[in-house]
Amino acid sequence: MIAAVRIQTGNRPVATLDRYRLLGKSGLRVSPLSLGTMTFGTEWGWGTEKDECRRIFDAYVEAGGNFVDTANFYTNGTSETLLGEFLAGRRDSIVLATKYALTMRPGDPNSGGTHRKNLVQSLEASLKRLRTECVDVLWIHAWDDTVQVDEVMRALDDVVRAGKVLHVGVSNAPAWIVARGNTLAELRGWSPFIGMQVQYSLLERSIEREILPMCHDFGLAGVMWSPLAGGFLTGKYARTAAGSTDDLDQSLRAATNKGRIKDRNLAILSAVEAVAAETGQPASRVSIRWVMQKAGTTSVVLGARTLPQLQDNLAAATLELSSAQMEKLDEASRIEAGYPHDYLKSNSVTRFLYGGTRIE
């Protein structure tokens, strides 16, 4: 079970997000909904202007949120720069997380990757943009299979010992890599990964096969991104009566191009909309709440381009799905465990493993 603590901040009424959860085996208390800032800045052509970013940040903090997520790569560094400005005067109360690994200088082979050189130069640049001497969590943005695990773990431990990072985590990596890294850290007294940041939604449940069981065994926090599957689960996409895409709006065309318009996904969306009707809540909140209530979830990363979007998504913290509603959504989105999991649970194997007895 995920540990949860309730913290009253001064005389302020209890806010939407002030039921905090422990981040893995660390003592950090983080909000169950974290603020993702990939939208902060317009350098990529679709982000958010500075003034609206400020309103989004302020609204998140005022709601009791304390877990803010960024990356050196986001909007070419502008996301970190804006956060550095917004954090002035309240840095100590925010659990600040950033990432490294993705290249910042295309064409330079050492400006990307998880190796020591890129770690050092990326972290130093992030600290300057964020106007801080230390980040609370440094995530590996994506696993780099050209670098040895022991080099990465030792280099991460060095920046922790240097006081520039408090805790380290990993995103977008195979379960066996993370397990090996934490085993090495345990044996050699290095700083272990305290969590994984991974994609998880009703449309994308692949992490249930290997990653979530590994996180449970090692006590890693699960920080989930894309709970709305790129906007598909907001309910703004609809099936046309004729089943063609001729009269779909632009957003639905985009979803079609990304391969999201499939019979399975539409069936999942129908289940989400049915639960939304039962609860009187938008499909977006139902989808986010499903992720929040799943075993292994510590925090869900919200990415909003406007203040109303953020406010709508934050309200998922006030929703509670019943066991019947969770089961309905689970069934609609169920995936096969696959080999070897299904094989090991088959009667032909378990009767020889356990000699015909039943193990509870």
Buried (B, 14 or more C-beta within 10 A) or exposed (E): EBEEEEEEEEEEEEBBBBBBBBBBBBEBBBBBBBBBBBBBBBEEEEBBEBEBBBBBBEBBBEBBBBBBBBBBBBBEBBBBBBBBBBBEEEBEEBBBBBBBBBBBEEEEEEBBBBBBEBBBBBBEBBBEBBBBEBBBBBBBBBBBEEBEBBEBBBBBBBBBEEEBBBBBBBBBBEBEBBBBBBBBBEEEEBBBBBBBBBBBBBBBBEBBBBBBBBBEEBBBBBBBBBBBBBBBBBBBBEEEEEEEEEEBEEEBEBBBEEEBBEEEBBEBBEBBBBBBEBBEBBBBBBBBBBBBBBEBBBBBBBBBBEBEBBBBBBBBBEBEBEEEBBEBBBEBBEEEBEEEBEEEEEEEEBEEEEEEEEEE
